[in-house]
């Protein structure tokens, strides 16, 4: 059985989420783990776009904005 979270569309969204988060927070070693975790959680939650991603990250991962 194929995991829907790793379909081409979901992988594209995961890449978009990583780009949005890294553009906002950079590639600081301290934040890399939470950024990747957030992108994974976002995709796994079935989101269709990156709308609201920054707010979600700041709320769930206590990022400094």
Beta strands, then each sheet from edge to edge (+ up, - down):
end
